[in-house]
Protein backbone atom coordinates (compact mmCIF):
# COMPACT_ATOMS: atom_id res chain seq x y z
CA UNK A 1 0.00 0.00 0.00
CA UNK A 2 1.11 3.54 -0.72
CA UNK A 3 -0.37 6.79 0.49
CA UNK A 4 -1.82 9.25 -2.03
CA UNK A 5 -3.50 12.38 -0.72
CA UNK A 6 -3.80 10.92 2.78
CA UNK A 7 -5.39 7.66 1.57
CA UNK A 8 -3.83 4.26 1.16
CA UNK A 9 -3.95 2.80 -2.36
CA UNK A 10 -3.00 -0.75 -3.31
CA UNK A 11 0.43 -0.75 -5.02
CA UNK A 12 -0.80 -2.97 -7.86
CA UNK A 13 -3.74 -0.67 -8.66
CA UNK A 14 -1.47 2.36 -8.46
CA UNK A 15 1.09 0.75 -10.82
CA UNK A 16 -1.65 -0.22 -13.30
CA UNK A 17 -2.86 3.38 -13.26
CA UNK A 18 0.66 4.67 -13.92
CA UNK A 19 1.17 2.16 -16.72
CA UNK A 20 -2.12 3.18 -18.35
CA UNK A 21 -1.20 6.85 -18.00
CA UNK A 22 2.21 6.24 -19.67
CA UNK A 23 0.59 4.36 -22.55
CA UNK A 24 -1.96 7.11 -23.12
CA UNK A 25 0.75 9.77 -22.97
CA UNK A 26 2.73 7.94 -25.68
CA UNK A 27 -0.12 8.67 -28.09
CA UNK A 28 -1.21 11.97 -26.57
CA UNK A 29 1.94 13.57 -25.14
CA UNK A 30 0.34 16.98 -24.83
CA UNK A 31 -2.23 15.87 -22.24
CA UNK A 32 -1.86 16.00 -18.48
CA UNK A 33 -3.85 13.80 -16.11
CA UNK A 34 -5.43 15.17 -12.94
CA UNK A 35 -5.96 12.64 -10.13
CA UNK A 36 -8.18 12.64 -7.07
CA UNK A 37 -6.90 11.67 -3.64
CA UNK A 38 -7.58 8.00 -4.39
CA UNK A 39 -5.43 8.01 -7.50
CA UNK A 40 -8.32 8.05 -9.99
CA UNK A 41 -8.08 10.19 -13.11
CA UNK A 42 -10.67 12.93 -12.71
CA UNK A 43 -9.70 15.21 -15.56
CA UNK A 44 -7.52 15.35 -18.64
CA UNK A 45 -6.11 18.75 -19.58
CA UNK A 46 -4.52 19.58 -22.90
CA UNK A 47 -1.12 21.19 -22.44
CA UNK A 48 0.07 23.31 -25.35
CA UNK A 49 3.02 21.84 -27.23
CA UNK A 50 5.92 24.22 -27.57
CA UNK A 51 8.41 24.18 -30.42
CA UNK A 52 11.18 23.37 -27.94
CA UNK A 53 9.24 20.23 -26.96
CA UNK A 54 9.28 18.77 -30.49
CA UNK A 55 12.64 20.02 -31.77
CA UNK A 56 14.64 17.05 -30.36
CA UNK A 57 12.32 14.57 -32.12
CA UNK A 58 12.50 16.57 -35.36
CA UNK A 59 16.31 16.61 -35.19
CA UNK A 60 16.37 12.83 -34.70
CA UNK A 61 14.06 12.45 -37.72
CA UNK A 62 16.33 14.68 -39.82
CA UNK A 63 19.43 12.76 -38.74
CA UNK A 64 17.88 9.43 -39.73
CA UNK A 65 16.76 10.82 -43.09
CA UNK A 66 20.25 12.18 -43.74
CA UNK A 67 21.81 8.82 -42.92
CA UNK A 68 19.36 6.99 -45.19
CA UNK A 69 20.04 9.44 -48.03
CA UNK A 70 23.79 8.95 -47.74
CA UNK A 71 23.51 5.16 -47.57
CA UNK A 72 21.25 5.18 -50.65
CA UNK A 73 24.31 6.47 -52.50
CA UNK A 74 25.41 8.63 -55.35
CA UNK A 75 25.22 8.54 -59.13
CA UNK A 76 28.38 9.04 -61.14
CA UNK A 77 27.50 9.24 -64.81
CA UNK A 78 25.20 6.28 -65.52
CA UNK A 79 26.52 4.26 -62.57
CA UNK A 80 25.15 4.15 -59.02
CA UNK A 81 27.27 3.58 -55.92
CA UNK A 82 25.76 2.80 -52.52
CA UNK A 83 27.42 4.44 -49.56
CA UNK A 84 26.94 2.16 -46.59
CA UNK A 85 29.52 2.62 -43.85
CA UNK A 86 31.46 -0.32 -45.32
CA UNK A 87 31.26 1.19 -48.83
CA UNK A 88 32.56 4.50 -47.51
CA UNK A 89 35.47 2.78 -45.77
CA UNK A 90 36.32 0.86 -48.95
CA UNK A 91 36.16 4.00 -51.07
CA UNK A 92 38.44 5.91 -48.70
CA UNK A 93 40.92 3.03 -48.59
CA UNK A 94 41.05 2.68 -52.37
CA UNK A 95 41.10 6.46 -52.75
CA UNK A 96 44.49 6.53 -51.01
CA UNK A 97 45.80 3.98 -53.52
CA UNK A 98 44.28 5.78 -56.52
CA UNK A 99 45.87 9.04 -55.39
CA UNK A 100 49.25 7.42 -56.04
CA UNK A 101 48.18 6.85 -59.66
CA UNK A 102 47.52 3.11 -59.34
CA UNK A 103 44.44 1.36 -60.71
CA UNK A 104 42.07 -0.16 -58.15
CA UNK A 105 39.34 -2.80 -58.11
CA UNK A 106 35.81 -1.64 -57.36
CA UNK A 107 32.23 -2.06 -58.55
CA UNK A 108 29.09 -0.08 -59.13
CA UNK A 109 25.84 -1.37 -57.64
CA UNK A 110 24.64 -4.58 -59.25
CA UNK A 111 27.75 -5.04 -61.38
CA UNK A 112 30.80 -7.27 -61.06
CA UNK A 113 34.03 -5.85 -59.72
CA UNK A 114 36.37 -4.38 -62.35
CA UNK A 115 39.61 -2.46 -62.46
CA UNK A 116 39.19 1.33 -62.40
CA UNK A 117 41.96 3.59 -63.58
CA UNK A 118 43.14 5.99 -60.91
CA UNK A 119 41.29 8.80 -62.69
CA UNK A 120 38.04 6.80 -62.94
CA UNK A 121 38.16 5.84 -59.29
CA UNK A 122 39.02 9.36 -58.12
CA UNK A 123 35.90 10.57 -59.95
CA UNK A 124 33.81 8.05 -57.97
CA UNK A 125 35.58 8.82 -54.68
CA UNK A 126 35.35 12.59 -55.12
CA UNK A 127 31.65 12.30 -55.99
CA UNK A 128 31.04 10.15 -52.90
CA UNK A 129 32.91 12.57 -50.60
CA UNK A 130 31.17 15.60 -52.11
CA UNK A 131 27.75 13.93 -51.83
CA UNK A 132 28.28 12.96 -48.19
CA UNK A 133 29.62 16.41 -47.36
CA UNK A 134 26.64 18.09 -49.04
CA UNK A 135 24.18 15.87 -47.15
CA UNK A 136 25.81 16.19 -43.73
CA UNK A 137 26.25 19.95 -44.16
CA UNK A 138 22.62 20.39 -45.21
CA UNK A 139 21.46 18.24 -42.28
CA UNK A 140 23.60 20.08 -39.75
CA UNK A 141 22.48 23.50 -40.93
CA UNK A 142 18.85 22.41 -41.18
CA UNK A 143 19.04 21.28 -37.55
CA UNK A 144 20.44 24.69 -36.56
CA UNK A 145 17.60 26.33 -38.51
CA UNK A 146 15.05 24.14 -36.69
CA UNK A 147 16.61 25.00 -33.32
CA UNK A 148 15.94 28.67 -34.06
CA UNK A 149 12.25 28.06 -34.82
CA UNK A 150 9.61 29.04 -32.29
CA UNK A 151 6.44 27.99 -34.14
CA UNK A 152 5.29 24.39 -33.63
CA UNK A 153 3.68 24.11 -37.06
CA UNK A 154 6.83 25.45 -38.69
CA UNK A 155 8.94 22.78 -36.92
CA UNK A 156 6.45 20.03 -37.85
CA UNK A 157 6.56 21.10 -41.52
CA UNK A 158 10.33 20.63 -41.86
CA UNK A 159 11.21 17.71 -44.14
CA UNK A 160 14.68 16.48 -45.00
CA UNK A 161 15.53 17.18 -48.61
CA UNK A 162 12.41 19.32 -49.09
CA UNK A 163 12.86 22.22 -46.68
CA UNK A 164 15.15 24.89 -48.05
CA UNK A 165 17.85 26.42 -45.90
CA UNK A 166 17.17 30.10 -45.30
CA UNK A 167 19.16 33.19 -44.44
CA UNK A 168 22.46 32.61 -42.64
CA UNK A 169 22.04 28.82 -42.97
CA UNK A 170 21.71 29.01 -46.76
CA UNK A 171 24.66 31.39 -46.93
CA UNK A 172 26.83 29.09 -44.81
CA UNK A 173 25.86 26.10 -46.97
CA UNK A 174 26.86 27.98 -50.13
CA UNK A 175 30.23 28.97 -48.62
CA UNK A 176 30.98 25.37 -47.63
CA UNK A 177 29.90 23.92 -50.97
CA UNK A 178 31.89 26.56 -52.88
CA UNK A 179 35.00 25.70 -50.88
CA UNK A 180 34.49 22.00 -51.60
CA UNK A 181 34.21 22.63 -55.33
CA UNK A 182 37.27 24.86 -55.13
CA UNK A 183 39.28 22.09 -53.49
CA UNK A 184 38.44 19.59 -56.23
CA UNK A 185 39.18 21.73 -59.26
HELIX and SHEET records of a PDB file:
HELIX    1   1 UNK A   11  UNK A   27  1                                  17    
HELIX    2   2 UNK A   51  UNK A   72  1                                  22    
HELIX    3   3 UNK A   85  UNK A   98  1                                  14    
HELIX    4   4 UNK A  118  UNK A  147  1                                  30    
HELIX    5   5 UNK A  152  UNK A  157  1                                   6    
HELIX    6   6 UNK A  167  UNK A  184  1                                  18    
SHEET    1   A 2 UNK A   2  UNK A   4  0                                        
SHEET    2   A 2 UNK A   7  UNK A   9 -1                                        
SHEET    1   B 2 UNK A  31  UNK A  35  0                                        
SHEET    2   B 2 UNK A  41  UNK A  46 -1                                        
SHEET    1   C 2 UNK A  74  UNK A  76  0                                        
SHEET    2   C 2 UNK A  79  UNK A  81 -1                                        
SHEET    1   D 2 UNK A 104  UNK A 106  0                                        
SHEET    2   D 2 UNK A 114  UNK A 116 -1                                        
END                                                                             
